[in-house]
Amino acid sequence: MQEPMPSTHRDFLNIADFSPAETFALLDLAERMRTGAYEGKPLAGKALAMIFMKSSTRTRVSFEVGASQLGGTAHFLSSRDVQLGRGEPIPDTARVLSRYVQGIMIRTFAHQDVVDLAEYASIPVINGLTDLSHPCQVLADVLTIQQHLGGVRGKTVAWIGDGNNMANSWMEAAAHLGFTLRLACPEGYDPDARFLELARANGGDVQLLRDPREAVAGADVVTTDVWASMGQEEEQAQRAMAFALYQVDADLMRRAARHAIFLHCLPAHRGEEVTAEVIDGPQSVVWDEAENRLHIQKAIMAALMGNEPL
């Protein structure tokens, strides 16, 4: 049995890996990056390894561009490029990459793989997405809420649809950052019970509902995701039936606050989880949201790899 490396660094596997104060400082740093007020190059001479066991447009481009803007380099490794896909133990990959680069971002299926990679790496590991959580995306969403609504504390966010990795990270964020979260999920598609229990135990105002109209009533933010995520394609027909009443359309949006914004982590399937009228309408800020992946991930890399103080 291989022994883990002594912990001399920080990882970002879930939102709670930063304290609430650090998270707000991270959001402030990302906002400075968004507005052009930050000109530092904390990744100068440093490299990020990007492991993609799941493909992605936004994750790859935003991390590559972000590393470059911070003065560093990013190196794309698909499942065909790394020995993990051929059976190399995760500890071996972690130890080798730790000799070459100064940070690892991984986008994969099993969350335990990310946990194991972080345990054996001697450099920071960033969770780019797992089937359990998607912390970079939710912090980008929170940055978008701050950009358009002036802050997230005290706001009400309505999540409509699948209790997936996004829903899990939203629950963690609600307890962490002080906003109300209403999740409207069909029976049988609830979010992870451990995230729900932990969020409530940490004082989070998290409500699990069945009726999307109840969840959206007076909400400041309405957000959703595809009904069948990557790897669930064979469940598409079954999920389409289960989620038929959970489409975000104009009627549902009218139940939210007049100033409410619509979020979607993308890619979106118009006519399924959201109508074109909503996602392409005046309340939609999905393109700002997509851009904010770049800024929040730059802030994360600057903090973990570039020793930027929070």
N, C-alpha and C positions, 0 to 999 in steps of 0.2 A: 504493500500500500504506500503510495507516494504521499509525502507530507506536504501540506500547503506552504506557500511562501509566507514569511512573516509579513504582517500587514503594515505597510509604510505609506499607503496611499488611500485615496477615497474612490469609491465607485458610485455610479448612478444607475441602480437597478429598478428602483421604485421611487415615487415622489417623496416618501418619508425618509429617504436617505439624507436629505437636507432638513434641517430644522425649519419651522415656519419662518423665523427671522431670516435665515439663509435663503430660503425660497423667495421671499419678497425681495431680498437683495439681488438674487439671481434675475428676477423679473425686471428690476430696475436697471441692471447691467444690460440685459437684452433690449430694453427700451432705448438706452443710450446708443446701442449698436444699430437699432432700427432707424433712429433719427440722424445718425451720422455724427453724434457727439463723441463717440469712442473711436480712437485711431490707433490703439495699441496693437502690437504684433507679438502677443505672448507665446505663439507657437513657432516662432522663428527657429529654424533648425530642427524642428520636431515633426514626427510622422504619426499618422493615425492609420491603423489597419482596420478595414471595414469588411466584416464577414457577413455575407448574405446567403443564408440557407433558404430565405424567402426573398423573392425579387421585389423591387420597389423603384418607382420613379423619384418621388419626392425625397425619400430618405437618402438615396444615393447622391442625388444632385445637391441637396442642401448640406450634407456633411462634407462633400468634396469642395464645394464652393466656400463653405464656412471655414474649413481648414486653410484654404488658400488665402482668404481674406485676412486671416489671423497670422499669416506668414509661414504656415506649415504646409505639409503635403498629406494627401489621403490616398490610400492604396486599396483598390477594390478586389475582393476575394469572393468569388461565387462558390457554390457548393462543389463545382467542378475543379476549383482551383486550390481548395484546402484539403488536407488529408483527413479532416473530420469526416468527409463524405466517403472515405475509404476505410474507416474504422480506426483511425488514430485516436487514442484516448484524449479527452479534453485536457487533462493536466499536461500532457506533452505539448499540445498546441499552445497552451497558455504560457508555458515556460519558454518555448522557442520564440514566440512573438514578443515576449517581454525583453528578449535580447536585441530585437531589431527596431522596435517602435516605442513610442512614448504613450500610446493609448490604443484601446481596442473598442470599436463599436460593433455590436453583433445584432443582427435581425434574424430571428429563428422561430422555431415552433415551440419546443419545450422550454419553459422558464427555468427548469432545473439546470439546463445546459449553461445558461447565463450565470446562474449562481455558482456552478462548478468552475466555469472559466474565471470568474472573479476571485474565487477562493485560491486558485493556483497561479494566477498572474501576479506579477510584482509591479504592474502598471495599472492605471485606471481603466475600468471597463464600463461602457455605457450601453444600456439596454435600448436598442433601436426599435424593438417590438418583440414581444413573445405572445403566445396564445393566452397568457394570463394577464399581461399588463402592457400599456403603451404610454409610459410617463412623458416622453418627449412631446408627443402629440398633445396631451392634455395640458402641459405647461404652455405650449404654443397657443392653445385655445384660451387659457387664462390670460395670456399676454394680449390676445385679441379682445377679450372682454374689457381689460383695462384700457386698451387703446380706444374703444368705442363707447364704453359706459363709465369710464373714469375710475374703475376699481372693481374688485370682485367681492370684498367683504360685504356681507348682508344681502347680496344678490340671490336670486332664485334661478337655478338652472334646471331645465326639464330635459331629461334624456328619454327618447322615444325609440323603442325597438329592442334589439337583442342585448341581453346581459353579458356582453362580451368583454374583451380586454379593455376596451375604451371605458365601458361602464365601471369596471373594477378600478381603473385609475381615477375616474371622476369621483368615486366614493372616497378614495384616499385623499384626493385634493380637497373635497368638501370639508372633511374633518381637519385637514391641515391648514386651510386658508380661510375658513370661517364663512362659508356660504351654504345656502340650503340647496339640496339636491333631491329632485323628485324623479324616480326612475319608473317609467311605464313599460313593463315587459309582459309578453304573453306568458301564461302559465306553462312551465316547462322550460322557459328560457331566462330564468332568473340569473343575476350576476353571482359571482363566487361568494358563498356564504361567509368565508373567512374574512374577505374584504369588508363585507357588510357589518359583521360583528365587530371588527376592529375599528371601523369608522365610527360606529355608534359608541363603542367603549371609549374612544378618544374625544367624545363630545360632538361628533358630527350630526347635523340635522339631515339625515338621509331617510327618505321615504320610499318604500317599494309599493307601487300601485299597479293596477291592471288597466285602468281607464286613461288613455292618453289625454283626453279632454280635461280630466281632473289634474293631471300632471302639468299641463300647459297653462292652466288658468292663472293669469296675472304674472306669468314668468318673465324674467328679464332676458333669458337666453333659451332658445329651443335648439336642440342638437340631436343628430341621429347618425346612423352608419348603415352600410349595406346589410341586407338580410342574411346573405350567405358570404362569409369571409373566405379568404384564400384557404383551400384545403377542405371546404365544406360544399363544393360545387355539386356533389351528388345529392345533397340535401335541399337543393334549390326549390324543387316543386313543393316539398313538404313545408319548407319555411315560408314560401309565398302564401300558402294557405293560412299558416299560423299567424303571419304578420299582416294579413290583408287589412285589418282595421287600424294599423299602426303607421299608415302613410302620413307624412307631414305635408298637408296641402294648405291652401289659402284659408279654408274654413277653420282648420286647427290653429293656424298662426293668428287668426283674429281673436282667439281666446287669450292669447298672451298679452302682455303689456304693450301699449302703443309704440313704445320705444324699443321693443324687443328685437334682438338680432338672431339670425339663423346661422348655425355652424354645421359643418360636415367635414370630416377628416379626409374625405376623398380616397379613392375614386368613387363617384356617385352613379347610381343607376336611376336616371330620370324616369318617372312613371312607376317606380317601385317604392323605395323608402321615402322618396321626396318627389314632388311634382316639379316640372320645369318652371312653373309660375313662381314657386317659392325660391328655389336655388338660384334662379336667374333674376329674381326680383329685388326690390329696393331694400328689403330687410336682410338680405344675404350678404355676409362678409367673408365668404369662403375663400376668396382669393387673398385677402389680407391674412386670413388664418393660415393658408398654405405658405405665404411668404414668411410668416412668423416662425415656422419650423426652422428656417435659416437662422434667425436671430436668437432664439432660445437655445439652439444647439451650439451656436458660437459661444454663448455665455457659459454653457456647461463645459465645453472644451477649454475655454479660457480659465475657468475655475479649477478644473481637475488636472488638466495637462499643463496649463500655463501659470499656475499659482496666483491667479488673479484673486485678490481678497474679496470675501463676501461679508 
